[in-house]
Amino acid sequence: MKSVTLFFKSMSVNKWILIFLSPLLTIILSMQTILIALLGIIFIDLLTGIRRAHYEQEVKFRPWKKKFWKVIKSHALRKTLRKTTEYVFGVIAFIILEGLVFKDLRITAMGSDYSVAQLAGTVFCLVEIYSIYENMEAVSGNNVFKNFLTILPRKIQNIFKNGKEDK
């Protein structure tokens, strides 16, 4: 019993923090595929956002020119950093919510089981993918998602256009 007491007595603050964060880190590591995908999609969104800014200000792709770099603003880059931070805290919040409230809730879709935190990460990815398509639409005038809506039935199209169904 003395060895257990001695062990906890000799622990530093950093080790205590690591002990309390290790369950959270374990869950985050189990979601690494979704989180890496989210970071990759955010980076692609950043690049398409920069492309959109160049298009709107009619600056050609010439990275060796000073004008090219003046289009990129620090406040827009801070938005991306803030968004990334919010997504990370959102995933952590869902992990904690899942651990405290939902316990072992698994949602089965397409033959696989997903946790609530994994689904939240997937929703974040979908939001960012839509943002990429919005940036592409601003440059090219074509949005794949909006074109896809045209093949859906009229009632469903109206839901997306008006926010409510025709009666």
C-alpha positions in Angstrom: 0.0 0.0 0.0 2.9 2.3 0.7 4.1 2.0 -2.9 0.8 3.2 -4.3 0.8 6.2 -1.9 4.4 6.9 -2.8 3.5 6.7 -6.5 0.7 9.3 -6.3 2.7 11.5 -3.9 5.6 11.8 -6.3 3.6 12.7 -9.4 4.0 16.1 -11.0 1.2 18.3 -12.3 2.0 17.3 -15.8 1.6 13.6 -15.0 -1.8 14.3 -13.3 -3.0 16.2 -16.4 -1.9 13.4 -18.6 -3.7 10.8 -16.5 -6.9 12.8 -16.7 -6.6 13.5 -20.5 -5.6 9.9 -21.5 -9.1 8.6 -21.9 -9.9 11.6 -24.1 -6.7 11.1 -26.1 -7.6 7.4 -26.5 -10.9 8.2 -28.0 -9.4 11.0 -30.3 -6.9 8.5 -31.6 -9.6 6.0 -32.4 -11.2 8.8 -34.5 -8.0 9.7 -36.3 -9.3 8.9 -39.8 -12.2 11.3 -39.5 -10.0 14.0 -37.8 -7.3 13.7 -40.5 -10.0 13.9 -43.2 -11.4 17.0 -41.5 -8.0 18.7 -41.3 -7.4 17.9 -45.0 -10.8 19.2 -46.0 -10.3 22.4 -44.0 -7.0 22.9 -45.8 -8.6 22.4 -49.2 -11.3 24.9 -48.2 -8.5 27.3 -47.3 -7.0 26.9 -50.7 -10.3 27.3 -52.5 -11.1 30.4 -50.4 -7.7 31.9 -51.4 -8.5 31.1 -55.0 -11.9 32.7 -54.6 -10.4 35.9 -53.2 -8.0 36.1 -56.1 -10.8 35.6 -58.6 -13.0 38.3 -56.9 -10.1 40.8 -56.9 -9.2 39.8 -60.5 -5.6 38.8 -59.5 -3.9 36.2 -61.7 -2.0 33.3 -60.3 1.5 34.7 -60.2 3.0 33.8 -56.8 6.3 35.6 -57.6 4.4 39.0 -57.7 3.7 41.1 -54.6 0.1 41.7 -55.7 -0.7 38.0 -55.5 0.3 37.9 -51.8 -1.5 41.1 -50.9 -4.9 39.4 -51.6 -4.3 36.9 -48.8 -5.4 38.6 -45.6 -4.5 37.6 -42.0 -8.0 38.0 -40.8 -9.2 35.4 -43.3 -6.5 33.0 -42.2 -7.5 33.6 -38.5 -11.0 32.7 -39.5 -9.8 29.3 -40.7 -7.7 28.8 -37.6 -10.7 29.8 -35.4 -13.0 27.4 -37.4 -10.5 24.5 -37.0 -10.3 25.2 -33.2 -14.1 25.3 -32.9 -14.4 21.9 -34.8 -11.7 20.4 -32.5 -13.6 21.6 -29.4 -16.8 20.5 -30.9 -15.5 16.9 -31.4 -14.1 16.9 -27.8 -17.5 18.1 -26.5 -19.2 15.3 -28.4 -16.7 12.8 -27.0 -17.4 14.0 -23.5 -21.2 14.0 -24.1 -21.0 10.6 -25.5 -19.0 9.3 -22.5 -21.2 10.9 -19.9 -24.7 10.8 -21.4 -24.9 8.3 -24.3 -22.5 5.7 -22.9 -22.4 2.9 -25.4 -24.8 4.3 -28.0 -23.7 3.2 -31.5 -25.6 4.2 -34.6 -25.6 1.7 -37.4 -25.5 3.1 -40.9 -24.3 1.5 -44.1 -23.3 -1.7 -42.3 -21.0 -0.1 -39.8 -21.4 1.2 -36.2 -20.6 4.8 -35.5 -20.4 6.8 -32.3 -22.0 10.2 -31.8 -18.6 11.8 -31.9 -17.8 10.2 -35.2 -21.1 11.3 -36.7 -20.4 14.9 -35.5 -17.0 14.8 -37.2 -18.6 13.6 -40.3 -21.1 16.4 -40.2 -18.2 18.9 -39.8 -16.6 17.4 -42.9 -19.8 17.7 -44.9 -20.1 21.4 -43.9 -16.5 22.0 -45.1 -17.1 20.2 -48.3 -20.1 22.3 -49.0 -18.0 25.4 -48.3 -15.5 24.2 -50.9 -18.3 23.9 -53.4 -19.4 27.4 -52.6 -15.9 28.7 -53.3 -15.8 26.8 -56.5 -19.2 28.2 -57.5 -18.0 31.7 -56.9 -15.1 31.1 -59.3 -16.8 28.9 -61.9 -20.5 29.7 -61.5 -21.3 26.0 -61.1 -22.3 24.2 -57.9 -22.4 20.4 -58.1 -24.8 20.2 -55.1 -27.3 22.7 -56.6 -27.2 20.8 -59.9 -27.9 17.6 -58.1 -31.0 19.1 -56.6 -32.5 19.4 -60.1 -32.8 15.6 -60.4 -34.8 15.3 -57.2 -38.6 15.5 -57.1 -40.2 19.0 -57.1 -41.3 18.7 -53.4 -37.8 18.0 -52.2 -36.4 20.8 -54.4 -38.9 23.2 -52.8 -37.7 22.2 -49.3 -34.2 23.3 -50.1 -35.3 26.4 -52.0 -37.9 27.8 -49.6 -37.2 26.0 -46.4 -40.7 24.5 -46.4 -42.7 22.1 -48.5 -45.4 23.2 -51.0 -48.9 22.3 -49.9 
